[in-house]
Amino acid sequence: MLRDEQVAVLCDIAQSIAFADDVQGEVDRLIREGYVAKDGDLYELTPKAEKLLSERGASLNRA
């Protein structure tokens, strides 16, 4: 189960909000656990992360 801070990082990534350097360790962990994929300099949520956010009721505004 992810902590609230990790879910907040996922929400930031989903909304293309830059995250602070001090959360890079959390991002790396989320990548290892399959929640985030890195494509060059971009970070994207995986279907696993999208499902988790949906289940937690996190609303994401998508363009």
C-alpha positions in Angstrom: 0.0 0.0 0.0 1.3 3.4 -0.9 1.6 6.2 1.6 -0.2 9.5 1.0 3.0 11.2 0.0 3.6 8.7 -2.7 0.0 9.1 -4.0 0.6 12.9 -4.1 3.7 12.3 -6.2 1.7 10.2 -8.6 -0.9 12.9 -8.9 1.8 15.5 -9.6 3.2 13.3 -12.4 -0.3 12.7 -13.8 -0.8 16.4 -14.0 2.6 17.1 -15.4 3.6 19.1 -12.4 7.4 19.1 -11.7 8.3 17.5 -8.5 11.0 18.7 -6.1 14.4 17.0 -6.1 13.8 15.8 -2.5 11.2 13.3 -3.8 13.4 11.8 -6.5 13.9 8.8 -4.2 10.1 8.2 -4.0 9.9 8.5 -7.8 12.6 6.0 -8.3 10.8 3.6 -5.9 7.5 4.1 -7.8 9.3 3.2 -11.0 10.7 0.0 -9.5 7.3 -0.9 -8.2 5.7 -0.4 -11.6 3.6 2.7 -10.9 5.7 5.1 -13.0 7.5 4.8 -16.4 10.3 7.1 -17.5 10.5 8.0 -21.2 13.6 10.2 -21.7 13.0 13.2 -19.4 9.3 12.5 -19.0 7.6 10.5 -16.3 4.3 8.8 -17.0 1.8 6.8 -14.9 1.4 3.2 -15.7 -2.0 1.6 -15.9 -1.2 0.2 -12.4 -0.9 3.7 -11.0 -4.0 5.0 -12.9 -6.0 2.1 -11.4 -4.7 2.9 -7.9 -5.6 6.6 -8.2 -9.0 5.7 -9.5 -9.7 3.3 -6.6 -8.5 6.0 -4.1 -10.9 8.5 -5.6 -8.1 10.9 -6.7 -9.5 13.0 -9.5 -7.2 14.0 -12.2 -7.9 16.7 -14.8 -6.8 15.5 -18.2 -6.6 17.8 -21.1 
